Amino acid sequence: MIRHRAAVIGRPVSHSLSPVLHRAAYAGLGLEDWSYERRETDSESLPGLLAELAAPVQAGPAWAGLSVTMPLKQVLLAHLDVIDPLAEAVGAVNTVVAQRSGAGDALLTGFNTDVAGIVGALREAARTQTPGSSDAQLRIEQAVVLGSGATACSALAALGELRAGRITVVARRHAGPG
């Protein structure tokens, strides 16, 4: 019997491999009572889904959280109870956790795991390019970020964490506020 559920949300999500990856992880961890699905969600349907996510658990599985993709990573910020400082600084959320205590509504907390993922991927790529290298030897002299959306903002934060040199952003238009 399914007791916990999670989903990837955005529009479109039909291409997302998140369900395959999460289900494999759940199976590997022995979490047989967890499910993971795709939920096609746009800005207009987001408040209803978040109300469902936060609602007290009745009969059926409890929502644990969401993975978030375009175009909701920035829109979501205005709808959450708590935003992790990194997600707030970047201006984008890609993970929502429904934190439950007792029988009441869940506290919806947003996180940005894209920054850590990009940093990890770049460090791994550097180790692959230069076997035996350490993180101290990772030097990014130049970088180009394509786009100006939520993932581009996360990439900029990751490059900042790695102390990249010259960074160029190439975008058709500014996607941020204002």
C-alpha positions in Angstrom: 0.0 0.0 0.0 1.3 3.5 -1.0 1.7 5.7 2.1 4.0 8.5 0.7 3.8 10.3 -2.6 5.9 12.8 -4.5 5.9 14.2 -8.0 7.7 16.3 -10.5 5.7 19.4 -11.5 6.0 21.9 -14.4 4.9 22.2 -18.0 5.8 20.2 -19.9 6.8 17.2 -17.7 6.0 14.3 -20.0 9.7 14.1 -21.0 11.0 14.1 -17.4 13.0 11.1 -16.3 12.5 12.0 -12.6 9.8 9.3 -12.1 12.2 6.6 -13.4 15.1 7.8 -11.3 13.1 8.3 -8.1 11.3 4.9 -8.4 14.6 3.2 -8.9 16.0 4.9 -5.8 12.9 4.0 -3.8 13.3 0.4 -4.8 17.0 0.4 -4.0 16.2 1.8 -0.6 13.4 -0.6 0.1 10.8 2.2 0.1 8.0 0.1 -1.3 5.3 2.4 0.2 6.5 5.4 -1.8 5.2 6.6 -5.2 6.5 9.2 -7.6 4.5 10.7 -10.6 4.4 13.5 -13.1 2.0 16.3 -12.6 1.5 18.7 -15.5 1.2 22.0 -13.6 1.2 25.6 -14.7 1.1 28.9 -12.8 -2.7 28.9 -12.7 -3.1 25.4 -11.2 -0.1 25.8 -8.8 -2.0 27.2 -5.8 -4.5 24.3 -5.9 -1.8 21.7 -6.0 0.1 23.4 -3.2 -3.1 23.4 -1.1 -3.4 19.6 -1.8 0.2 19.1 -0.8 -0.1 21.0 2.5 -3.6 19.7 3.5 -3.8 17.4 6.6 -3.5 13.8 5.7 -6.8 12.0 5.4 -7.2 8.6 4.0 -4.6 7.8 1.4 -0.9 8.6 0.9 0.6 11.7 2.4 2.4 14.1 0.1 6.1 14.3 0.9 7.2 16.8 -1.6 7.8 17.9 -5.2 10.5 18.3 -7.7 10.0 21.5 -9.7 10.9 22.2 -13.3 10.1 25.0 -15.8 8.3 27.3 -15.7 7.6 27.2 -11.9 11.0 27.4 -10.3 10.7 31.2 -9.8 6.9 31.5 -9.6 6.8 29.1 -6.7 8.7 31.4 -4.3 5.6 33.5 -3.6 3.6 30.5 -2.6 5.8 28.8 0.0 5.9 29.1 3.8 9.7 28.9 4.1 12.4 29.4 1.6 16.0 28.2 2.2 18.5 31.1 2.1 20.3 29.7 -1.0 17.0 29.3 -2.9 16.1 32.9 -1.9 19.5 34.2 -3.0 19.3 32.4 -6.4 15.6 33.3 -6.8 14.6 29.7 -7.7 13.3 26.6 -6.0 13.5 23.1 -7.5 12.5 21.1 -4.5 9.5 21.5 -2.1 9.3 19.5 1.1 6.0 19.1 2.9 7.1 19.2 6.6 4.5 17.6 8.8 4.1 17.7 12.6 0.9 16.3 14.0 -2.4 16.3 12.2 -2.4 19.9 10.8 -1.3 21.4 7.6 2.2 20.8 6.3 4.8 23.6 6.2 5.9 23.9 2.6 9.6 24.6 2.4 11.5 25.4 -0.8 15.1 24.5 -1.6 17.5 24.8 -4.5 19.5 21.7 -5.1 20.5 22.8 -8.6 23.5 24.8 -7.4 25.0 21.8 -5.5 24.3 19.6 -8.5 26.1 21.9 -10.9 29.1 22.3 -8.6 29.3 18.5 -8.2 29.0 17.9 -11.9 31.8 20.5 -12.7 34.1 19.0 -10.0 33.5 15.5 -11.4 34.2 16.7 -14.9 37.4 18.2 -13.8 38.5 15.0 -12.1 37.6 13.1 -15.2 39.6 15.5 -17.4 42.6 15.5 -15.0 42.8 12.1 -13.2 44.3 12.5 -9.7 43.3 16.2 -9.4 41.9 17.6 -6.3 39.1 20.2 -5.8 41.9 22.7 -5.0 43.2 22.3 -8.6 39.8 23.0 -10.2 40.1 26.4 -11.9 37.4 27.7 -14.2 39.0 30.6 -16.1 36.0 31.3 -18.3 32.4 30.1 -18.4 29.4 30.8 -20.7 25.9 30.5 -19.3 23.2 30.1 -21.9 19.8 31.6 -20.9 18.5 33.8 -18.1 16.0 31.6 -16.3 16.1 29.8 -13.0 18.7 27.2 -14.0 20.9 29.9 -15.4 20.7 31.7 -12.1 21.7 28.5 -10.3 24.6 28.0 -12.7 25.8 31.5 -11.9 25.6 30.8 -8.2 27.6 27.5 -8.8 30.2 29.3 -10.8 30.5 31.9 -8.0 31.0 29.1 -5.4 33.8 27.7 -7.6 35.3 31.2 -8.0 35.1 31.1 -11.7 37.0 33.8 -13.6 35.2 35.5 -16.5 31.6 34.6 -16.9 29.5 35.5 -19.9 25.7 35.2 -20.0 24.1 34.8 -23.4 20.3 35.2 -23.4 17.6 36.4 -25.8 15.9 38.4 -23.0 16.1 39.1 -19.3 13.9 36.6 -17.5 14.2 38.0 -14.0 11.8 40.3 -12.1 11.3 43.8 -13.4 
